[in-house]
Amino acid sequence: MKSFLVKDFLFKKREAALKKNLLKRKKKRALTKKKEKNADTFR
């Protein structure tokens, strides 16, 4: 029973970290897209 609780805890921890990582990646993508648009206008 203990091992199941530990596994469940680790799974929740990893899941939270993955969600956080995805949000960071989405924000970075949005920033790079905006920069690319600005670069196009100067060319």
C-alpha distance (Angstrom), angle and dihedral (degrees) to the residues before:
residue distance angle dihedral
M1 . . .
K2 3.79 . .
S3 3.78 93.2 .
F4 3.80 90.3 54.1
L5 3.81 91.3 52.6
V6 3.80 91.3 49.5
K7 3.80 92.1 49.1
D8 3.79 90.8 48.0
F9 3.80 91.1 50.5
L10 3.81 92.1 49.6
F11 3.80 90.9 47.5
K12 3.81 91.9 53.3
K13 3.79 90.8 46.9
R14 3.82 92.3 51.5
E15 3.80 91.7 45.6
A16 3.81 91.2 53.6
A17 3.81 91.0 48.5
L18 3.81 91.4 50.7
K19 3.80 92.4 50.9
K20 3.79 90.5 49.7
N21 3.81 90.8 49.4
L22 3.81 92.0 50.2
L23 3.79 91.7 52.4
K24 3.81 90.7 51.4
R25 3.80 91.3 49.4
K26 3.81 91.8 50.1
K27 3.80 91.0 51.6
K28 3.81 91.7 50.0
R29 3.81 91.4 49.6
A30 3.78 91.3 52.2
L31 3.80 91.2 50.6
T32 3.80 93.9 49.2
K33 3.81 91.4 49.2
K34 3.80 91.2 53.8
K35 3.80 91.3 49.4
E36 3.80 91.3 50.7
K37 3.81 91.3 53.3
N38 3.78 91.1 51.8
A39 3.79 91.3 48.7
D40 3.81 90.7 53.5
T41 3.78 92.9 55.0
F42 3.82 92.1 56.7
R43 3.79 93.5 51.5
